[in-house]
Amino acid sequence: MNKYLLSVAACAIAVSTNAQQNASLTAKDYENAETFLSYNTAKYIDHTFSQPNWLEGDKFWYTTRTADGEQTFLVDPLKKTKTLTTEYKGNGGGTQNFRRGGRGEVVSPDGKKSILIKDYNLYVKDIASGKLTQLTTDGIKDYGYATDNAGWKHSDGAILRWSPDSKKIATFQQDQRNTKDMYLVSTNVGSPKLSAWKYPLPGDKEIATIRRVVIDVEKPKVVSLNVPLDPHRATLSDDISSSGTFDDIDWKADGTEVAFVSTSRDHKNEKFRIANSETGAVREVFEETVKTQFESGQGAINWRYLPSSKEILWYSERDNWGHLYLYDATTGKVKNQITKGNWVVTRLLKVDEKTRTLYFMANGQDKTNPYFGHFYKIGFDGKKLVDLTPEVGNHTVSISPSGNYFVNTYSQPDVPSVSNFRGMDGKLIMELEKMDISRLVATGWKAPTPVSVKAADGKTDIYGLVFTPTKMDASKKYPVIDYIYPGPQGGSVGSWSFAASRGDNQCLAELGFIVVVMEGTSNPDRSKIFHDMSYGNMAENTLPDQITAIKQLSTKYPMDTTKVGIWGHSGGGFATATAMFRYPDFFKVGISESGNHENRNYEDDWGERYNGLVENADYEAQANQNYAKNLKGKLMLVHGMMDDNVPPYNTLLVVEALEKANKSFDLVIFPNSAHGYGAYSPYMMRRRWDYFVQNLLGVQPPYDYQMKPTTLR
């Protein structure tokens, strides 16, 4: 090429670059994007279905919304009628397996008493008279009864489980006298307020432990169970009250026995035990040890003690899939495996001991998507497996108080929901509501596209959603934004049911991006091997899967893979910074919100569960600050300075490392915000839009756009 042609080419490039730099989005562009947020899409959806509010006789009421307003219907299963009513308008409802009163009180099954914490001790309150009776006397600071204040949980609510006869409670005295403190400082005029609480970290010699007790509320009398102190651990997740009450407890109906499971510090060993509630004697029934980490289900604890038949229902992934097993409670031996196959039981919902039938949710048998949950029943003997909800889609169910009926709602990410009423044999009694989104579609809305590609291993199928602009330019390639939440206790997609708005994913698409949301390997709800793919190395963060997924999707969608951004919150914030530091040639712009960048600075239970004990895992090699020097692109770090879940020092370690490496970056802090940003969330969303528009799209955003929750289409 001669000098003249070179000169012309250079001028053309300069003009093109200048035009791009001068381009901008307007407030109207942002206004249009905002119309895709939930507070603007919800009003265009008709025939919605609220949760059923169960009444006596298995009747229930629910609300639905149409263009004409909200309506309430009363359903009678015996008459098989659905009647318009105004009787329950504005009422709450629903049933729960435990009840909370005021001030963190836990109400007894008969509704006559409640338990509360006062000065580290437990009191029973007679609800009718309000009279308080002290149950324990030796509770002191950092060694109190029924407390839930270790690590990221530090509430005043009492953690306990009532016996069915309302005479006893199972609880604990939590010892955290020798555990380390966490500190946060408020921002205000005058002296700041210091917040300090117990927050053990991975590798600490001392962590919170519990001394298990049974308290006879009527006498009153405290019986200490004859077992060693247990770590502050549970089979479901990283808190002993993840289900909303004291986890891993199951009473005998007459209150004479209580079954419980003790979890080891590293979540590898589970001991099933049965205690005599009168004497405190404990019988060791059986134990299970795994190589990585044990869990008792997905979203629910799936084991049950069945004293009437001297049996135990147990959940295990020993054959690579989460299944139910029947144990002999006397010998501790397996009688038979109940469920089996290449699918996973997620939640055991009902046990019918008379007919010896189990009712449960499970994933993996819907051929459309392995994350679609269906409702099944099966005999204790593992025979007569029946899918009670055979329609394609993700199903949610609510069982009536008698256990004779259930309400089922099913949908797909791009297919609106249908709600119906069925008997426990699966037979349809009546259709309740069929969601109508015609008014929403008329506004220009469109659903995301479900996709499936291969993981980084080239073999495993992974699933996700793609959001594209409603008005595509056939001549353009679009920058890509990868929204990530790597788990390993959750995933990026969240619910696989229909939702008109999924955060601001479609909003970002409207601003000129293609947004990708992928469930990578090592996320739950699949096989044990799938879930364990990154065990011991959480810094993997599904990132190899994200990269290979985007590359595969770029052959089907007009993606500009030279312009890929990524963002996430919490675990997603951790993953975002990792992406920017370890894959700097692929990810060009990142927004890391409230990330747990250094898991030795995040509460002990989470890291030790998914990574292993510090002495058995290389936490140092996974810490983001050690790779900050590799940053090439544009990175925004965000954190709330009163974050009592992921302390802000996680992000500040990365800030310090970037400064030491002489790297430019952006920092947004919320001085008095916790893990979420509360009233500042719209501000953070606008900053997120601005950052991607300016640095990934390459145009100027409107200056200080103000989110308007009343935006109309």
JOQUIBEL-V482857 format. One record per helix or strand of 2 or more residues. SS is the DSSP state (h for helix, s for strand). FROM is the first residue (numbers start at 1). TO is the last residue. If there is no record, write none. Layout:
[[SS,FROM,TO] [SS,FROM,TO]]
This chain:
[[h,3,22] [h,27,34] [h,38,44] [s,53,54] [h,56,58] [s,60,66] [s,69,76] [s,81,85] [s,99,100] [h,102,104] [s,106,107] [s,113,118] [s,121,126] [s,132,134] [s,161,162] [s,168,175] [s,181,185] [s,194,198] [s,209,216] [s,221,224] [s,230,231] [s,249,251] [s,257,263] [s,269,276] [s,282,289] [s,304,306] [s,311,316] [s,323,328] [s,334,337] [s,344,352] [s,357,363] [s,373,379] [s,386,387] [s,394,399] [s,405,412] [s,415,423] [s,428,434] [h,438,442] [s,449,454] [s,461,467] [s,478,483] [h,505,510] [s,513,519] [h,528,531] [h,538,540] [h,543,553] [s,559,569] [h,571,582] [s,587,593] [h,599,601] [h,604,610] [h,614,616] [h,620,622] [h,624,630] [s,634,640] [h,649,660] [s,666,670] [h,678,697]]
